[in-house]
Amino acid sequence: MNADADQSFDETGRAGLVLVVEDDYFIAMDLRDTLTGAGYQVLGPVGTATDALELLNKHEPAAAILDVNLGDHRVTPVAQALATRSIPYVLASAYNDLDLDNEPLLTTALNLGKPTLPGSLLTAVRQMISAAPRADER
């Protein structure tokens, strides 16, 4: 997976565009399939913070799903970029609050856990998108 991998989205459909940052290929594909099956467009999936930040420099998703541990680094820079842009995000991680104690941007985010249940994922995405300000309102 890289920044150019599987970018199934439409520039005009930002309201349903969801960034997926997950380094495990099979989990990333499962998240993508769940989201696209529900009618959302997926930006990514990407497996590194660098690739996610590249996508954020080019596109404005309505929401994001983040894994905490991306192999040799954490997703914290992506969470920071999303927070700066007022883009809501949730975690899909096996980490618990104690594991993230020193990372407030991650500790305060809703963590859907792993494995991530499709119903929980879709409910969270629906809530994030309906509550988030539009790009022209930020």
C-alpha positions as CSV (number, residue, x, y, z in Angstrom):
1,M,0.0,0.0,0.0
2,N,1.2,3.5,-0.8
3,A,-0.3,6.9,-1.3
4,D,-1.3,6.0,-4.8
5,A,-2.8,2.6,-3.9
6,D,-6.5,2.1,-4.3
7,Q,-7.7,5.6,-4.2
8,S,-11.4,5.0,-5.0
9,F,-12.9,8.4,-4.5
10,D,-14.5,11.2,-6.4
11,E,-13.4,14.8,-5.8
12,T,-17.0,16.0,-5.8
13,G,-18.0,13.5,-3.2
14,R,-16.1,14.8,-0.2
15,A,-19.0,14.3,2.1
16,G,-18.5,10.6,2.0
17,L,-14.7,10.5,1.6
18,V,-13.0,8.5,4.4
19,L,-9.3,8.3,4.9
20,V,-8.1,4.8,6.0
21,V,-4.7,4.5,7.6
22,E,-3.9,0.9,8.4
23,D,-0.6,-1.0,7.8
24,D,-2.0,-4.5,7.8
25,Y,-3.1,-5.3,4.3
26,F,-6.0,-7.6,5.1
27,I,-7.4,-5.3,7.8
28,A,-7.1,-2.4,5.5
29,M,-9.0,-4.2,2.7
30,D,-11.7,-5.2,5.2
31,L,-12.1,-1.6,6.4
32,R,-12.2,-0.5,2.8
33,D,-14.8,-3.1,1.8
34,T,-17.0,-2.3,4.7
35,L,-16.9,1.4,3.9
36,T,-17.4,1.1,0.2
37,G,-20.2,-1.5,0.7
38,A,-22.0,1.2,2.7
39,G,-21.6,3.8,0.0
40,Y,-18.6,5.7,1.3
41,Q,-15.6,6.6,-0.8
42,V,-12.2,5.6,0.5
43,L,-9.0,7.6,0.4
44,G,-6.2,5.1,0.6
45,P,-5.9,2.8,2.4
46,V,-2.3,3.7,3.2
47,G,0.0,2.1,5.7
48,T,2.4,4.9,6.7
49,A,2.0,8.3,8.3
50,T,4.0,9.8,5.4
51,D,1.6,8.4,2.8
52,A,-1.4,9.6,4.8
53,L,0.1,13.1,5.1
54,E,0.7,13.2,1.4
55,L,-2.9,12.4,0.8
56,L,-4.0,15.0,3.3
57,N,-2.0,17.6,1.4
58,K,-4.0,16.8,-1.8
59,H,-7.4,15.8,-0.5
60,E,-9.9,16.8,2.2
61,P,-11.7,13.7,3.6
62,A,-14.8,14.1,5.8
63,A,-13.5,11.6,8.4
64,A,-10.6,9.2,9.0
65,I,-10.1,5.7,10.5
66,L,-6.6,5.3,12.0
67,D,-4.6,2.4,13.3
68,V,-2.3,3.5,16.1
69,N,0.8,1.3,15.3
70,L,2.0,1.6,11.8
71,G,4.9,-0.9,12.0
72,D,7.9,1.2,13.2
73,H,5.9,4.4,14.0
74,R,2.7,5.7,15.4
75,V,-0.1,7.5,13.6
76,T,0.2,10.6,15.8
77,P,1.4,13.0,13.1
78,V,-1.7,12.1,11.0
79,A,-4.0,12.7,14.0
80,Q,-2.3,16.1,14.5
81,A,-2.9,17.0,10.9
82,L,-6.5,15.9,11.1
83,A,-7.1,17.8,14.3
84,T,-5.5,21.0,12.8
85,R,-7.9,20.7,9.9
86,S,-10.9,19.9,12.1
87,I,-11.4,16.5,10.4
88,P,-12.8,14.0,12.8
89,Y,-11.2,10.6,13.3
90,V,-11.5,7.4,15.2
91,L,-9.0,4.7,16.0
92,A,-9.3,1.1,15.0
93,S,-6.7,-0.3,17.3
94,A,-6.0,-3.1,19.8
95,Y,-4.3,-0.5,22.0
96,N,-6.2,0.7,25.1
97,D,-6.2,4.1,26.9
98,L,-3.3,3.1,29.2
99,D,-1.2,2.3,26.1
100,L,-1.8,5.8,24.7
101,D,-1.6,7.7,28.0
102,N,1.2,10.0,26.8
103,E,-0.6,10.8,23.5
104,P,-3.6,13.0,24.2
105,L,-4.7,13.2,20.5
106,L,-5.0,9.4,20.5
107,T,-6.3,8.9,24.0
108,T,-9.2,11.3,23.5
109,A,-10.3,9.6,20.2
110,L,-13.0,6.9,20.1
111,N,-11.3,3.5,19.7
112,L,-13.4,1.0,17.9
113,G,-10.9,-1.8,18.8
114,K,-9.6,-4.7,16.7
115,P,-11.2,-6.6,15.3
116,T,-13.4,-3.7,14.2
117,L,-17.0,-4.7,14.0
118,P,-18.6,-3.4,10.7
119,G,-21.7,-2.0,12.5
120,S,-19.5,0.0,15.0
121,L,-17.3,1.3,12.2
122,L,-20.3,2.5,10.1
123,T,-22.1,4.0,13.1
124,A,-18.9,5.9,14.0
125,V,-18.3,7.2,10.4
126,R,-21.9,8.2,10.1
127,Q,-21.8,10.2,13.3
128,M,-18.4,11.8,12.5
129,I,-19.6,12.9,9.1
130,S,-23.0,14.2,10.3
131,A,-21.3,16.2,13.1
132,A,-18.3,17.5,11.3
133,P,-18.2,21.0,9.9
134,R,-18.0,21.2,6.1
135,A,-14.7,22.3,4.6
136,D,-16.1,25.7,3.7
137,E,-17.2,26.2,7.3
138,R,-13.7,25.5,8.9
